[in-house]
Amino acid sequence: MGDQPSAAQVLLTRPRGRNEALAQALRQAGLAVIEAPALAIERLDTPRPPAQPGDLLIFVSGQAVAAYFSTRTAPWPAGAWAGAVGSATARALRAHVPPDRILAPADGLPPDSESLLAVIRARSLSAGQAHILRADQGRDWLADQLRQQGWRVACHALYRRVPCAWDAAVCARLAAPEPLVLLLTSLEALSAIEASLQACELDWPPVLHLVTLHERIARRLQYRYADRPDGVLHVTLSSPDGAALFQAIVAASRQLL
């Protein structure tokens, strides 16, 4: 009997606390999983803006939702709007905000500022006070667009993303030629991984299947492979919910065998 092909390994890089359920499901499906967060989330002790009727509070991530409502006990005020950049963030908001006051891109649309802005425009909201709740660093594109439409915009840093330094073993596994599926969900995580690889004097592997949420992340990594004649990068775009990520990773792992 010939040797059976080994299962493709999966490298999950989301912050601690967001990999475990997905990792368990993937292991039950027969995949080998490495949990290696590329970023750590640290909440900041900064003021949380109160929601007032007519205000628009935009949450850029589930971390922003958790950080904001960790100190808020009052019910969501009538007339205030909550915006979410993606479906996963919208689901987190439903524990705190009435569903009819949540603005979010429909399932299947990119979870990004561009998609959310289209939803805001479609509602024809009267421009008033907008608060963007985010990390200490992030894109200013949405804030600029809202200001151009007459909104008063304030950005609030509720948490920060701290790069995690991978040890040599994890870096060596990523750089190895064996099949690997990489889940990568932010540009900051990509930068953190590259810093770890450089510290270990290693490079991206010759063949990689990337599962990600947005084309911007894929394009950044495609630039790294563009000048490598031996490099092959496969990309699968997925929505951020657990079921979709599971299906995308399983399908990607089958392509590598």
Solvent accessible surface area in square Angstrom, and as a share of the most:
residue,aa,sasa,rsa
1,M,226,1.01
2,G,59,0.57
3,D,147,0.76
4,Q,138,0.61
5,P,98,0.62
6,S,87,0.56
7,A,47,0.36
8,A,0,0.00
9,Q,53,0.24
10,V,0,0.00
11,L,0,0.00
12,L,0,0.00
13,T,2,0.01
14,R,19,0.07
15,P,15,0.09
16,R,191,0.70
17,G,59,0.57
18,R,97,0.36
19,N,2,0.01
20,E,84,0.38
21,A,83,0.64
22,L,11,0.05
23,A,0,0.00
24,Q,109,0.48
25,A,36,0.28
26,L,0,0.00
27,R,113,0.41
28,Q,139,0.62
29,A,54,0.42
30,G,51,0.49
31,L,21,0.11
32,A,40,0.31
33,V,17,0.10
34,I,41,0.21
35,E,65,0.29
36,A,7,0.05
37,P,17,0.11
38,A,0,0.00
39,L,8,0.04
40,A,41,0.31
41,I,50,0.25
42,E,73,0.33
43,R,134,0.49
44,L,28,0.14
45,D,153,0.79
46,T,50,0.29
47,P,118,0.74
48,R,48,0.18
49,P,11,0.07
50,P,82,0.52
51,A,7,0.06
52,Q,91,0.40
53,P,92,0.58
54,G,42,0.41
55,D,14,0.07
56,L,0,0.00
57,L,0,0.00
58,I,0,0.00
59,F,0,0.00
60,V,45,0.26
61,S,24,0.15
62,G,32,0.30
63,Q,32,0.14
64,A,0,0.00
65,V,3,0.02
66,A,43,0.33
67,A,0,0.00
68,Y,2,0.01
69,F,24,0.10
70,S,60,0.39
71,T,95,0.55
72,R,48,0.17
73,T,139,0.81
74,A,59,0.46
75,P,119,0.75
76,W,25,0.09
77,P,29,0.18
78,A,92,0.71
79,G,29,0.28
80,A,0,0.00
81,W,36,0.13
82,A,0,0.00
83,G,0,0.00
84,A,0,0.00
85,V,18,0.10
86,G,3,0.03
87,S,16,0.10
88,A,32,0.24
89,T,8,0.05
90,A,3,0.02
91,R,100,0.37
92,A,39,0.30
93,L,0,0.00
94,R,129,0.47
95,A,86,0.67
96,H,78,0.35
97,V,4,0.02
98,P,60,0.38
99,P,96,0.60
100,D,101,0.52
101,R,52,0.19
102,I,19,0.10
103,L,2,0.01
104,A,26,0.20
105,P,8,0.05
106,A,68,0.53
107,D,118,0.61
108,G,71,0.68
109,L,95,0.47
110,P,64,0.40
111,P,29,0.18
112,D,10,0.05
113,S,18,0.12
114,E,65,0.29
115,S,15,0.10
116,L,0,0.00
117,L,3,0.02
118,A,60,0.46
119,V,34,0.19
120,I,4,0.02
121,R,129,0.47
122,A,87,0.67
123,R,118,0.43
124,S,98,0.63
125,L,39,0.19
126,S,102,0.66
127,A,50,0.39
128,G,14,0.14
129,Q,37,0.16
130,A,0,0.00
131,H,21,0.09
132,I,6,0.03
133,L,0,0.00
134,R,38,0.14
135,A,1,0.01
136,D,67,0.35
137,Q,129,0.57
138,G,39,0.37
139,R,102,0.37
140,D,78,0.40
141,W,77,0.27
142,L,9,0.04
143,A,2,0.01
144,D,64,0.33
145,Q,34,0.15
146,L,0,0.00
147,R,113,0.41
148,Q,140,0.62
149,Q,68,0.30
150,G,50,0.48
151,W,13,0.05
152,R,150,0.55
153,V,21,0.12
154,A,33,0.26
155,C,50,0.30
156,H,40,0.18
157,A,35,0.27
158,L,0,0.00
159,Y,3,0.01
160,R,101,0.37
161,R,67,0.24
162,V,50,0.28
163,P,87,0.55
164,C,39,0.23
165,A,101,0.78
166,W,23,0.08
167,D,88,0.46
168,A,66,0.51
169,A,74,0.57
170,V,29,0.17
171,C,0,0.00
172,A,51,0.39
173,R,43,0.16
174,L,0,0.00
175,A,20,0.16
176,A,21,0.16
177,P,96,0.60
178,E,91,0.41
179,P,47,0.29
180,L,0,0.00
181,V,0,0.00
182,L,0,0.00
183,L,0,0.00
184,L,0,0.00
185,T,29,0.17
186,S,23,0.15
187,L,46,0.23
188,E,60,0.27
189,A,4,0.03
190,L,1,0.00
191,S,59,0.38
192,A,5,0.04
193,I,1,0.00
194,E,23,0.10
195,A,58,0.45
196,S,6,0.04
197,L,4,0.02
198,Q,129,0.58
199,A,85,0.66
200,C,42,0.25
201,E,160,0.72
202,L,68,0.34
203,D,81,0.42
204,W,12,0.04
205,P,1,0.00
206,P,39,0.24
207,V,55,0.31
208,L,0,0.00
209,H,3,0.02
210,L,0,0.00
211,V,0,0.00
212,T,0,0.00
213,L,30,0.15
214,H,27,0.12
215,E,93,0.42
216,R,64,0.23
217,I,9,0.05
218,A,5,0.04
219,R,105,0.38
220,R,80,0.29
221,L,0,0.00
222,Q,80,0.36
223,Y,140,0.53
224,R,89,0.32
225,Y,14,0.05
226,A,79,0.61
227,D,131,0.68
228,R,50,0.18
229,P,142,0.89
230,D,90,0.47
231,G,18,0.17
232,V,68,0.39
233,L,31,0.15
234,H,76,0.34
235,V,50,0.29
236,T,34,0.20
237,L,88,0.44
238,S,15,0.09
239,S,34,0.22
240,P,17,0.11
241,D,35,0.18
242,G,45,0.43
243,A,75,0.58
244,A,30,0.23
245,L,1,0.00
246,F,48,0.20
247,Q,114,0.51
248,A,12,0.09
249,I,0,0.00
250,V,15,0.09
251,A,46,0.36
252,A,0,0.00
253,S,2,0.01
254,R,171,0.62
255,Q,119,0.53
256,L,28,0.14
257,L,107,0.53
